[in-house]
């Protein structure tokens, strides 16, 4: 089931499914940054005031406004087993 990238919880990942244009020509810039369908995206942090959000994609952390992240749809990933446990 798809959800908006802006609704992920910290540490949660998703596979990018769809990129809406939103009438702002933002989609081309996001594609240039690596936000392409099939890419894995992880929410790594939220600023103290709640905006922007920090995402890890293709080994890089990129901050997006919550409204821009809402233009991206992802398929949430299941948490990886043993991740963070020793």
NUTIDREN-765491 format. One record per residue: residue number from 0; x, y, z of N, C-alpha, C, O, CB in turn. Coordinates in pm, 1 decimal, padded with zeros to 6 digits. Atoms other than C-alpha are relative to their C-alpha. Glycine has a CB too. Layout:
{n->NUM	n_east->X	n_north->Y	n_up->Z	ca_east->X	ca_north->Y	ca_up->Z	c_east->X	c_north->Y	c_up->Z	o_east->X	o_north->Y	o_up->Z	cb_east->X	cb_north->Y	cb_up->Z}
...
//
This chain:
{n->0	n_east->00084.1	n_north->-00118.3	n_up->00000.0	ca_east->00000.0	ca_north->00000.0	ca_up->00000.0	c_east->00089.0	c_north->00125.2	c_up->00000.0	o_east->00177.0	o_north->00138.7	o_up->00085.0	cb_east->-00095.8	cb_north->-00000.5	cb_up->00122.6}
{n->1	n_east->-00081.2	n_north->-00120.7	n_up->00011.7	ca_east->00147.7	ca_north->00334.8	ca_up->-00104.6	c_east->-00037.1	c_north->00102.4	c_up->00106.7	o_east->-00150.6	o_north->00108.7	o_up->00153.7	cb_east->-00015.8	cb_north->00061.2	cb_up->-00139.0}
{n->2	n_east->00023.7	n_north->-00113.1	n_up->-00089.1	ca_east->00187.6	ca_north->00630.6	ca_up->00127.6	c_east->00092.5	c_north->00112.7	c_up->-00040.8	o_east->00188.0	o_north->00091.8	o_up->-00115.6	cb_east->00021.9	cb_north->-00039.1	cb_up->00149.3}
{n->3	n_east->-00083.0	n_north->-00116.7	n_up->00030.7	ca_east->00335.2	ca_north->00977.3	ca_up->00104.4	c_east->00132.2	c_north->-00009.1	c_up->00075.9	o_east->00135.8	o_north->-00055.0	o_up->00190.1	cb_east->-00074.3	cb_north->00131.6	cb_up->00035.9}
{n->4	n_east->-00131.7	n_north->00002.4	n_up->-00062.6	ca_east->00706.4	ca_north->01009.1	ca_up->00179.9	c_east->-00000.3	c_north->00080.9	c_up->00129.2	o_east->00070.1	o_north->00046.6	o_up->00224.1	cb_east->00106.3	cb_north->00054.1	cb_up->-00096.4}
{n->5	n_east->00004.4	n_north->-00087.4	n_up->-00117.9	ca_east->00624.4	ca_north->01282.6	ca_up->00431.3	c_east->-00062.5	c_north->-00067.5	c_up->00121.7	o_east->-00052.4	o_north->-00014.5	o_up->00232.4	cb_east->-00077.0	cb_north->00126.0	cb_up->-00032.5}
{n->6	n_east->00066.0	n_north->00068.2	n_up->-00112.6	ca_east->00431.2	ca_north->01030.8	ca_up->00647.9	c_east->00084.5	c_north->-00110.9	c_up->00060.9	o_east->00040.1	o_north->-00176.6	o_up->00155.0	cb_east->-00131.6	cb_north->-00057.6	cb_up->-00045.2}
{n->7	n_east->-00086.4	n_north->00102.4	n_up->-00058.9	ca_east->00724.4	ca_north->00794.7	ca_up->00715.9	c_east->00040.1	c_north->00041.5	c_up->00140.8	o_east->00047.4	o_north->00160.4	o_up->00171.9	cb_east->00125.6	cb_north->-00023.3	cb_up->-00087.5}
{n->8	n_east->-00050.3	n_north->-00024.5	n_up->-00134.9	ca_east->00840.5	ca_north->00762.0	ca_up->01076.3	c_east->00152.2	c_north->00001.5	c_up->-00003.5	o_east->00211.7	o_north->-00058.9	o_up->-00092.9	cb_east->-00052.1	cb_north->-00107.6	cb_up->00099.9}
{n->9	n_east->-00146.2	n_north->-00001.0	n_up->-00001.8	ca_east->01203.7	ca_north->00832.0	ca_up->01169.6	c_east->00056.2	c_north->-00143.0	c_up->00000.8	o_east->00013.0	o_north->-00227.5	o_up->00079.1	cb_east->00051.2	cb_north->00077.9	cb_up->00122.6}
{n->10	n_east->-00059.5	n_north->00131.7	n_up->00013.5	ca_east->01415.6	ca_north->00532.6	ca_up->01069.1	c_east->-00071.2	c_north->-00091.5	c_up->-00097.2	o_east->-00016.4	o_north->-00194.5	o_up->-00136.4	cb_east->00004.9	cb_north->-00064.7	cb_up->00131.2}
{n->11	n_east->00077.4	n_north->00082.0	n_up->00093.3	ca_east->01146.0	ca_north->00394.7	ca_up->00839.1	c_east->00044.1	c_north->00026.5	c_up->-00143.6	o_east->00079.5	o_north->00139.1	o_up->-00178.8	cb_east->-00150.8	cb_north->00027.8	cb_up->00015.6}
{n->12	n_east->-00040.6	n_north->-00010.2	n_up->00140.1	ca_east->01228.4	ca_north->00327.6	ca_up->00473.3	c_east->-00116.3	c_north->-00030.5	c_up->-00091.9	o_east->-00216.7	o_north->-00089.3	o_up->-00051.6	cb_east->00116.4	cb_north->-00094.6	cb_up->-00029.6}
{n->13	n_east->00098.8	n_north->00029.9	n_up->00102.4	ca_east->01029.2	ca_north->00308.4	ca_up->00155.5	c_east->00066.8	c_north->-00003.8	c_up->-00136.4	o_east->00173.5	o_north->00054.0	o_up->-00157.0	cb_east->-00113.8	cb_north->00103.6	cb_up->00001.7}
{n->14	n_east->-00046.6	n_north->00005.1	n_up->00137.7	ca_east->01077.8	ca_north->00230.3	ca_up->-00211.0	c_east->-00083.3	c_north->00100.1	c_up->-00078.6	o_east->-00206.2	o_north->00092.1	o_up->-00079.9	cb_east->-00011.1	cb_north->-00145.1	cb_up->-00060.4}
{n->15	n_east->00069.2	n_north->-00105.6	n_up->00073.0	ca_east->00991.5	ca_north->00529.2	ca_up->-00427.3	c_east->-00083.9	c_north->-00059.0	c_up->-00112.7	o_east->-00033.7	o_north->-00133.3	o_up->-00197.1	cb_east->00100.5	cb_north->00101.6	cb_up->-00056.1}
{n->16	n_east->00092.1	n_north->00053.7	n_up->00098.8	ca_east->00687.3	ca_north->00450.5	ca_up->-00638.7	c_east->-00039.6	c_north->00102.8	c_up->-00105.4	o_east->-00048.7	o_north->00070.5	o_up->-00223.9	cb_east->-00123.1	cb_north->-00052.2	cb_up->00068.4}
{n->17	n_east->00055.0	n_north->-00100.1	n_up->00091.1	ca_east->00569.4	ca_north->00776.5	ca_up->-00792.4	c_east->00042.3	c_north->00139.3	c_up->00045.2	o_east->00053.3	o_north->00167.5	o_up->00164.5	cb_east->-00154.4	cb_north->-00010.5	cb_up->-00006.9}
{n->18	n_east->-00040.5	n_north->-00138.6	n_up->-00023.7	ca_east->00675.1	ca_north->01139.1	ca_up->-00820.8	c_east->-00101.4	c_north->00090.4	c_up->-00069.7	o_east->-00111.4	o_north->00089.6	o_up->-00192.4	cb_east->00146.7	cb_north->00027.3	cb_up->-00052.2}
{n->19	n_east->00095.8	n_north->-00093.2	n_up->00058.7	ca_east->00402.2	ca_north->01401.1	ca_up->-00871.0	c_east->00071.0	c_north->00130.2	c_up->-00036.2	o_east->00167.7	o_north->00169.2	o_up->00029.2	cb_east->-00117.7	cb_north->00026.9	cb_up->00097.3}
{n->20	n_east->-00061.0	n_north->-00127.0	n_up->00039.3	ca_east->00485.8	ca_north->01724.8	ca_up->-01050.4	c_east->-00044.6	c_north->00111.9	c_up->00092.8	o_east->00037.0	o_north->00196.1	o_up->00130.3	cb_east->-00035.5	cb_north->00034.4	cb_up->-00145.2}
{n->21	n_east->00049.5	n_north->-00104.0	n_up->-00087.9	ca_east->00267.7	ca_north->01943.8	ca_up->-00832.7	c_east->-00006.8	c_north->00136.2	c_up->-00066.5	o_east->-00032.4	o_north->00236.0	o_up->00000.9	cb_east->00085.7	cb_north->00008.2	cb_up->00121.0}
{n->22	n_east->00008.5	n_north->-00125.6	n_up->00072.4	ca_east->00274.8	ca_north->02212.4	ca_up->-01103.5	c_east->00112.5	c_north->00096.0	c_up->00030.9	o_east->00104.3	o_north->00213.3	o_up->-00005.6	cb_east->-00128.6	cb_north->00065.2	cb_up->00029.3}
{n->23	n_east->-00108.5	n_north->-00089.9	n_up->-00039.1	ca_east->00601.1	ca_north->02352.1	ca_up->-00967.0	c_east->00132.7	c_north->-00037.9	c_up->-00064.1	o_east->00236.5	o_north->00017.7	o_up->-00028.0	cb_east->00014.8	cb_north->00000.7	cb_up->00150.4}
{n->24	n_east->-00121.3	n_north->00044.4	n_up->00069.5	ca_east->00853.7	ca_north->02178.4	ca_up->-01193.0	c_east->00105.8	c_north->-00050.6	c_up->00097.0	o_east->00225.3	o_north->-00048.3	o_up->00067.5	cb_east->00057.3	cb_north->00113.7	cb_up->-00083.5}
{n->25	n_east->-00090.1	n_north->00050.5	n_up->-00102.0	ca_east->01003.9	ca_north->02031.4	ca_up->-00877.9	c_east->00045.7	c_north->-00141.6	c_up->-00032.4	o_east->00154.4	o_north->-00182.5	o_up->00008.5	cb_east->-00067.1	cb_north->00003.6	cb_up->00136.3}
{n->26	n_east->-00032.0	n_north->00140.5	n_up->00024.0	ca_east->01000.6	ca_north->01674.9	ca_up->-01006.7	c_east->00133.0	c_north->-00018.5	c_up->-00072.1	o_east->00205.7	o_north->-00113.4	o_up->-00042.6	cb_east->-00110.3	cb_north->-00064.7	cb_up->-00080.1}
{n->27	n_east->-00128.3	n_north->00009.8	n_up->00069.6	ca_east->01295.0	ca_north->01733.7	ca_up->-01240.8	c_east->00117.9	c_north->00017.0	c_up->00094.6	o_east->00218.0	o_north->-00053.7	o_up->00083.0	cb_east->00007.6	cb_north->00103.7	cb_up->-00110.1}
{n->28	n_east->-00106.5	n_north->-00022.2	n_up->-00097.4	ca_east->01507.7	ca_north->01866.0	ca_up->-00955.7	c_east->00014.4	c_north->-00119.3	c_up->00094.2	o_east->00125.2	o_north->-00160.2	o_up->00128.8	cb_east->-00027.2	cb_north->00127.4	cb_up->00080.4}
{n->29	n_east->-00005.4	n_north->00116.2	n_up->-00088.8	ca_east->01411.7	ca_north->01575.1	ca_up->-00731.7	c_east->00062.6	c_north->-00119.7	c_up->-00071.2	o_east->00139.7	o_north->-00194.4	o_up->-00010.9	cb_east->-00141.0	cb_north->-00035.8	cb_up->00050.3}
{n->30	n_east->-00062.1	n_north->00109.4	n_up->00076.8	ca_east->01503.8	ca_north->01327.4	ca_up->-01007.2	c_east->00150.5	c_north->00020.5	c_up->-00008.8	o_east->00226.7	o_north->-00075.7	o_up->00001.9	cb_east->-00060.9	cb_north->-00008.9	cb_up->-00142.3}
{n->31	n_east->-00143.4	n_north->-00029.8	n_up->00005.6	ca_east->01841.2	ca_north->01501.1	ca_up->-01040.9	c_east->00069.9	c_north->-00034.2	c_up->00131.9	o_east->00187.8	o_north->-00069.4	o_up->00132.3	cb_east->00021.8	cb_north->00147.9	cb_up->-00033.9}
{n->32	n_east->-00056.3	n_north->00032.1	n_up->-00131.0	ca_east->01895.5	ca_north->01445.2	ca_up->-00667.2	c_east->-00004.0	c_north->-00149.7	c_up->00030.3	o_east->00046.9	o_north->-00192.9	o_up->00133.7	cb_east->-00074.5	cb_north->00075.6	cb_up->00107.9}
{n->33	n_east->00003.0	n_north->00145.0	n_up->-00019.0	ca_east->01828.5	ca_north->01070.6	ca_up->-00707.2	c_east->-00134.2	c_north->-00056.5	c_up->00038.9	o_east->-00146.2	o_north->-00177.4	o_up->00059.0	cb_east->00097.4	cb_north->-00037.6	cb_up->00102.0}
{n->34	n_east->00133.6	n_north->00047.5	n_up->-00035.1	ca_east->01458.5	ca_north->01050.7	ca_up->-00621.9	c_east->-00067.9	c_north->-00055.5	c_up->-00125.6	o_east->-00151.3	o_north->00010.6	o_up->-00187.4	cb_east->-00085.3	cb_north->00114.6	cb_up->00063.4}
{n->35	n_east->00055.3	n_north->00065.5	n_up->00118.2	ca_east->01373.0	ca_north->00807.3	ca_up->-00901.4	c_east->-00075.9	c_north->-00124.2	c_up->00043.7	o_east->-00040.2	o_north->-00185.9	o_up->00144.1	cb_east->00111.8	cb_north->-00036.4	cb_up->-00101.7}
{n->36	n_east->00075.9	n_north->00119.5	n_up->-00036.9	ca_east->01116.6	ca_north->00525.6	ca_up->-00894.7	c_east->00090.9	c_north->-00121.3	c_up->00016.7	o_east->00178.7	o_north->-00147.3	o_up->-00065.6	cb_east->-00106.7	cb_north->-00029.1	cb_up->-00105.2}
{n->37	n_east->-00079.8	n_north->00118.2	n_up->-00030.6	ca_east->01264.1	ca_north->00212.3	ca_up->-00738.4	c_east->00111.6	c_north->00026.9	c_up->00099.5	o_east->00172.8	o_north->-00067.2	o_up->00150.1	cb_east->00058.3	cb_north->-00055.4	cb_up->-00125.9}
{n->38	n_east->-00105.5	n_north->-00035.3	n_up->-00095.5	ca_east->01509.0	ca_north->00400.9	ca_up->-00514.4	c_east->-00049.6	c_north->-00017.4	c_up->00142.5	o_east->-00165.6	o_north->00010.6	o_up->00173.0	cb_east->00047.7	cb_north->00144.7	cb_up->-00022.4}
{n->39	n_east->00032.7	n_north->00013.7	n_up->-00141.9	ca_east->01515.7	ca_north->00323.1	ca_up->-00142.8	c_east->00028.7	c_north->00131.7	c_up->00070.3	o_east->00136.1	o_north->00189.5	o_up->00054.2	cb_east->00080.5	cb_north->-00116.1	cb_up->00065.5}
{n->40	n_east->-00009.8	n_north->-00127.1	n_up->-00071.8	ca_east->01456.9	ca_north->00629.3	ca_up->00077.9	c_east->-00028.0	c_north->-00027.2	c_up->00147.9	o_east->-00123.3	o_north->-00097.7	o_up->00181.1	cb_east->-00100.2	cb_north->00106.9	cb_up->-00058.3}
{n->41	n_east->00016.9	n_north->00017.5	n_up->-00144.1	ca_east->01494.9	ca_north->00640.3	ca_up->00458.5	c_east->-00010.0	c_north->00136.1	c_up->00066.1	o_east->00071.3	o_north->00224.7	o_up->00039.7	cb_east->00117.0	cb_north->-00081.6	cb_up->00060.6}
{n->42	n_east->00011.3	n_north->-00123.8	n_up->-00077.5	ca_east->01373.8	ca_north->00917.2	ca_up->00688.2	c_east->00100.1	c_north->-00008.8	c_up->00114.0	o_east->00086.0	o_north->-00092.6	o_up->00203.1	cb_east->-00146.9	cb_north->00022.4	cb_up->00054.0}
{n->43	n_east->-00106.1	n_north->00005.5	n_up->-00100.2	ca_east->01681.5	ca_north->00989.2	ca_up->00900.1	c_east->-00017.7	c_north->00102.2	c_up->00111.1	o_east->00040.1	o_north->00086.7	o_up->00218.7	cb_east->00133.0	cb_north->00020.7	cb_up->-00065.7}
{n->44	n_east->00017.6	n_north->-00099.9	n_up->-00104.6	ca_east->01568.4	ca_north->01294.2	ca_up->01092.1	c_east->-00103.8	c_north->00104.1	c_up->-00034.4	o_east->-00138.5	o_north->00126.3	o_up->-00150.4	cb_east->00129.6	cb_north->00067.3	cb_up->00028.1}
{n->45	n_east->00098.5	n_north->-00108.4	n_up->00012.4	ca_east->01317.6	ca_north->01570.0	ca_up->01151.7	c_east->00056.1	c_north->00119.1	c_up->00076.1	o_east->00102.9	o_north->00104.0	o_up->00188.9	cb_east->-00143.0	cb_north->-00042.4	cb_up->00055.6}
{n->46	n_east->-00052.2	n_north->-00118.6	n_up->-00068.5	ca_east->01421.7	ca_north->01924.6	ca_up->01236.5	c_east->-00084.5	c_north->00028.3	c_up->00125.0	o_east->-00198.1	o_north->-00018.3	o_up->00134.3	cb_east->00000.2	cb_north->00123.8	cb_up->-00095.6}
{n->47	n_east->00072.6	n_north->-00026.5	n_up->-00125.1	ca_east->01318.7	ca_north->02054.7	ca_up->01581.9	c_east->-00139.0	c_north->00061.4	c_up->-00019.7	o_east->-00229.2	o_north->00036.1	o_up->00060.2	cb_east->00081.8	cb_north->00091.4	cb_up->00086.2}
{n->48	n_east->00131.0	n_north->-00060.7	n_up->00024.2	ca_east->01030.6	ca_north->02256.1	ca_up->01434.0	c_east->-00087.5	c_north->-00084.6	c_up->-00093.1	o_east->-00198.9	o_north->-00044.5	o_up->-00127.2	cb_east->00017.7	cb_north->00138.9	cb_up->-00059.0}
{n->49	n_east->00079.2	n_north->00091.7	n_up->00081.7	ca_east->00914.2	ca_north->01963.0	ca_up->01218.2	c_east->00015.9	c_north->00016.1	c_up->-00150.1	o_east->-00040.0	o_north->-00062.8	o_up->-00226.2	cb_east->-00141.4	cb_north->00016.1	cb_up->00033.7}
{n->50	n_east->-00019.7	n_north->-00022.3	n_up->00143.5	ca_east->01023.0	ca_north->02099.4	ca_up->00881.1	c_east->00134.2	c_north->00069.4	c_up->-00018.2	o_east->00153.3	o_north->00173.8	o_up->00044.1	cb_east->-00117.1	cb_north->00085.4	cb_up->-00062.2}
{n->51	n_east->00007.3	n_north->00106.2	n_up->00099.4	ca_east->01241.9	ca_north->02015.3	ca_up->00686.0	c_east->00025.1	c_north->-00139.1	c_up->00059.7	o_east->00054.0	o_north->-00154.8	o_up->00178.3	cb_east->00099.6	cb_north->00026.8	cb_up->-00110.2}
{n->52	n_east->-00025.8	n_north->00139.5	n_up->-00033.0	ca_east->01280.5	ca_north->01637.1	ca_up->00690.6	c_east->00130.3	c_north->-00041.4	c_up->-00069.0	o_east->00158.5	o_north->00004.2	o_up->-00179.8	cb_east->-00119.7	cb_north->-00092.2	cb_up->-00043.6}
{n->53	n_east->-00125.5	n_north->00047.7	n_up->00058.7	ca_east->01614.8	ca_north->01463.2	ca_up->00626.5	c_east->-00018.1	c_north->-00144.8	c_up->-00046.0	o_east->-00064.0	o_north->-00230.1	o_up->00030.1	cb_east->00117.9	cb_north->00011.4	cb_up->00102.4}
{n->54	n_east->00014.4	n_north->00133.3	n_up->00058.3	ca_east->01618.8	ca_north->01158.9	ca_up->00396.9	c_east->00134.8	c_north->-00048.5	c_up->-00050.6	o_east->00213.4	o_north->00029.2	o_up->-00104.7	cb_east->-00103.9	cb_north->00000.6	cb_up->-00114.6}
{n->55	n_east->-00118.7	n_north->00062.0	n_up->00059.2	ca_east->01898.9	ca_north->00918.2	ca_up->00305.1	c_east->-00044.5	c_north->-00071.3	c_up->-00126.3	o_east->-00134.0	o_north->-00155.8	o_up->-00123.7	cb_east->00070.5	cb_north->-00099.3	cb_up->00100.1}
{n->56	n_east->00027.7	n_north->00062.5	n_up->00128.9	ca_east->01891.2	ca_north->00820.1	ca_up->-00061.4	c_east->00131.8	c_north->-00011.2	c_up->-00075.8	o_east->00206.6	o_north->00085.8	o_up->-00087.6	cb_east->-00106.1	cb_north->00081.8	cb_up->-00082.0}
{n->57	n_east->-00122.1	n_north->00026.7	n_up->00077.4	ca_east->02171.7	ca_north->00664.6	ca_up->-00264.6	c_east->00126.7	c_north->00045.3	c_up->00073.1	o_east->00219.5	o_north->00098.3	o_up->00011.9	cb_east->-00008.3	cb_north->00069.5	cb_up->-00135.4}
{n->58	n_east->-00118.5	n_north->-00031.1	n_up->-00078.7	ca_east->02419.2	ca_north->00719.0	ca_up->00020.9	c_east->00017.4	c_north->00145.3	c_up->00038.1	o_east->00120.6	o_north->00182.1	o_up->00094.1	cb_east->00117.8	cb_north->-00042.5	cb_up->-00073.2}
{n->59	n_east->-00007.8	n_north->-00143.6	n_up->-00029.1	ca_east->02346.7	ca_north->01091.1	ca_up->00059.5	c_east->-00120.5	c_north->00041.6	c_up->00082.8	o_east->-00230.7	o_north->-00009.3	o_up->00062.2	cb_east->00007.3	cb_north->00083.3	cb_up->-00130.9}
{n->60	n_east->00111.3	n_north->-00053.9	n_up->-00078.0	ca_east->02134.7	ca_north->01277.7	ca_up->00312.9	c_east->-00044.4	c_north->00130.8	c_up->-00063.9	o_east->00036.2	o_north->00221.0	o_up->-00086.7	cb_east->00040.3	cb_north->00021.5	cb_up->00149.8}
{n->61	n_east->00057.4	n_north->-00117.3	n_up->00065.7	ca_east->01903.4	ca_north->01534.5	ca_up->00154.9	c_east->-00119.3	c_north->00048.6	c_up->00082.2	o_east->-00204.1	o_north->-00031.4	o_up->00121.8	cb_east->-00042.9	cb_north->-00032.7	cb_up->-00147.0}
{n->62	n_east->00111.4	n_north->-00059.0	n_up->-00073.8	ca_east->01665.9	ca_north->01771.4	ca_up->00336.3	c_east->-00105.7	c_north->00047.7	c_up->-00098.7	o_east->-00074.6	o_north->00112.5	o_up->-00198.7	cb_east->00048.3	cb_north->00117.2	cb_up->00090.0}
{n->63	n_east->00113.6	n_north->-00044.5	n_up->00081.1	ca_east->01320.8	ca_north->01830.4	ca_up->00186.4	c_east->-00104.9	c_north->00062.9	c_up->00090.0	o_east->-00124.1	o_north->00020.7	o_up->00204.0	cb_east->-00060.8	cb_north->-00117.8	cb_up->-00080.3}
{n->64	n_east->00116.1	n_north->-00053.8	n_up->-00070.8	ca_east->01033.1	ca_north->02047.1	ca_up->00295.4	c_east->-00107.0	c_north->-00108.7	c_up->00006.1	o_east->-00116.9	o_north->-00193.3	o_up->-00082.8	cb_east->-00054.9	cb_north->00129.6	cb_up->-00070.2}
{n->65	n_east->00107.7	n_north->00098.7	n_up->-00015.9	ca_east->00739.6	ca_north->01843.6	ca_up->00422.7	c_east->-00096.4	c_north->00005.0	c_up->-00119.1	o_east->-00144.4	o_north->-00099.1	o_up->-00163.7	cb_east->-00077.2	cb_north->00024.8	cb_up->00132.0}
{n->66	n_east->00091.4	n_north->-00012.3	n_up->00114.0	ca_east->00523.2	ca_north->01980.6	ca_up->00138.0	c_east->00058.2	c_north->-00063.3	c_up->-00125.9	o_east->-00015.7	o_north->-00119.7	o_up->-00206.5	cb_east->-00032.5	cb_north->00146.8	cb_up->-00026.2}
{n->67	n_east->-00063.8	n_north->00062.8	n_up->00115.9	ca_east->00777.9	ca_north->01863.4	ca_up->-00121.5	c_east->00003.4	c_north->-00151.7	c_up->00016.0	o_east->-00016.9	o_north->-00224.7	o_up->-00081.0	cb_east->00142.6	cb_north->00054.5	cb_up->-00019.2}
{n->68	n_east->-00000.9	n_north->00144.4	n_up->-00025.6	ca_east->00808.0	ca_north->01519.3	ca_up->00042.5	c_east->-00138.5	c_north->-00060.2	c_up->-00020.7	o_east->-00150.4	o_north->-00179.0	o_up->-00050.5	cb_east->00048.9	cb_north->-00028.9	cb_up->00142.7}
{n->69	n_east->00136.4	n_north->00048.9	n_up->00020.0	ca_east->00428.0	ca_north->01491.1	ca_up->00017.2	c_east->-00030.1	c_north->-00025.8	c_up->-00148.1	o_east->-00130.8	o_north->-00088.9	o_up->-00180.3	cb_east->-00100.3	cb_north->00100.4	cb_up->00056.6}
{n->70	n_east->00018.2	n_north->00025.7	n_up->00143.0	ca_east->00465.3	ca_north->01487.3	ca_up->-00363.4	c_east->00052.8	c_north->-00136.7	c_up->-00041.8	o_east->00029.7	o_north->-00180.5	o_up->-00154.5	cb_east->00068.8	cb_north->00107.7	cb_up->-00081.1}
{n->71	n_east->-00060.6	n_north->00129.0	n_up->00030.4	ca_east->00649.6	ca_north->01154.1	ca_up->-00345.4	c_east->-00077.9	c_north->-00111.7	c_up->00068.3	o_east->-00111.1	o_north->-00102.0	o_up->00186.4	cb_east->00147.7	cb_north->-00002.5	cb_up->00043.7}
{n->72	n_east->00068.0	n_north->00116.2	n_up->-00057.0	ca_east->00474.8	ca_north->00820.0	ca_up->-00295.2	c_east->00098.3	c_north->-00115.2	c_up->00009.7	o_east->00178.5	o_north->-00137.8	o_up->-00080.9	cb_east->-00123.6	cb_north->-00040.2	cb_up->-00085.2}
{n->73	n_east->-00089.3	n_north->00112.8	n_up->-00022.9	ca_east->00655.4	ca_north->00518.8	ca_up->-00150.8	c_east->-00079.0	c_north->-00122.6	c_up->00043.4	o_east->-00189.8	o_north->-00112.8	o_up->00096.1	cb_east->00105.6	cb_north->00035.4	cb_up->00105.3}
{n->74	n_east->00047.8	n_north->00125.2	n_up->-00057.7	ca_east->00589.7	ca_north->00154.7	ca_up->-00073.8	c_east->00083.9	c_north->-00020.8	c_up->00125.5	o_east->00204.8	o_north->-00040.6	o_up->00113.6	cb_east->00012.0	cb_north->-00123.0	cb_up->-00101.9}
{n->75	n_east->-00078.8	n_north->00016.6	n_up->-00122.0	ca_east->00693.5	ca_north->00120.8	ca_up->00294.4	c_east->00071.9	c_north->-00135.0	c_up->00000.1	o_east->00017.5	o_north->-00235.4	o_up->-00045.8	cb_east->-00090.0	cb_north->00012.5	cb_up->00124.3}
{n->76	n_east->-00079.4	n_north->00122.5	n_up->-00011.2	ca_east->00967.9	ca_north->-00137.7	ca_up->00358.0	c_east->-00017.1	c_north->-00057.5	c_up->00139.8	o_east->-00040.1	o_north->00015.2	o_up->00236.4	cb_east->00150.3	cb_north->00027.4	cb_up->-00030.3}
{n->77	n_east->-00001.5	n_north->00065.5	n_up->-00130.3	ca_east->00964.0	ca_north->-00390.8	ca_up->00636.6	c_east->00135.1	c_north->00027.0	c_up->00064.9	o_east->00236.2	o_north->00032.1	o_up->-00005.0	cb_east->-00026.9	cb_north->-00153.8	cb_up->-00012.9}
{n->78	n_east->-00128.3	n_north->-00019.1	n_up->-00066.7	ca_east->01231.8	ca_north->-00327.2	ca_up->00900.7	c_east->00090.4	c_north->-00119.7	c_up->-00022.7	o_east->00044.7	o_north->-00234.1	o_up->-00023.9	cb_east->-00020.0	cb_north->00023.5	cb_up->00149.7}
{n->79	n_east->-00094.4	n_north->00108.5	n_up->00022.4	ca_east->01546.5	ca_north->-00528.1	ca_up->00837.5	c_east->00028.3	c_north->-00071.3	c_up->00130.9	o_east->00047.8	o_north->-00006.8	o_up->00233.9	cb_east->00130.3	cb_north->00052.6	cb_up->-00062.1}
{n->80	n_east->-00024.4	n_north->00081.0	n_up->-00118.6	ca_east->01601.6	ca_north->-00813.6	ca_up->01083.9	c_east->00140.9	c_north->00024.7	c_up->00053.2	o_east->00236.9	o_north->00033.1	o_up->-00023.4	cb_east->-00020.0	cb_north->-00149.2	cb_up->-00031.5}
{n->81	n_east->-00130.9	n_north->-00012.6	n_up->-00063.6	ca_east->01884.2	ca_north->-00764.7	ca_up->01333.1	c_east->00063.1	c_north->00136.3	c_up->-00013.3	o_east->00173.7	o_north->00157.9	o_up->00036.4	cb_east->00091.8	cb_north->-00100.0	cb_up->-00056.1}
{n->82	n_east->-00054.9	n_north->-00133.4	n_up->00021.8	ca_east->01935.5	ca_north->-00403.2	ca_up->01232.9	c_east->00006.9	c_north->00073.8	c_up->00134.0	o_east->-00094.7	o_north->00085.6	o_up->00202.4	cb_east->-00086.0	cb_north->00079.6	cb_up->-00103.1}
{n->83	n_east->-00015.3	n_north->-00075.6	n_up->-00123.2	ca_east->02074.3	ca_north->-00204.6	ca_up->01528.2	c_east->00012.4	c_north->-00086.1	c_up->00123.9	o_east->00024.0	o_north->-00031.9	o_up->00233.8	cb_east->-00114.4	cb_north->00091.5	cb_up->00016.2}
{n->84	n_east->-00011.8	n_north->00088.8	n_up->-00114.2	ca_east->02096.7	ca_north->-00510.8	ca_up->01753.5	c_east->00133.2	c_north->-00070.2	c_up->-00004.0	o_east->00183.0	o_north->-00104.3	o_up->-00111.4	cb_east->-00114.1	cb_north->-00101.4	cb_up->00003.0}
{n->85	n_east->-00127.2	n_north->00072.9	n_up->-00008.6	ca_east->02415.9	ca_north->-00676.1	ca_up->01875.4	c_east->-00012.6	c_north->-00110.9	c_up->00097.2	o_east->00083.4	o_north->-00184.8	o_up->00119.3	cb_east->00114.8	cb_north->00091.2	cb_up->00039.8}
//
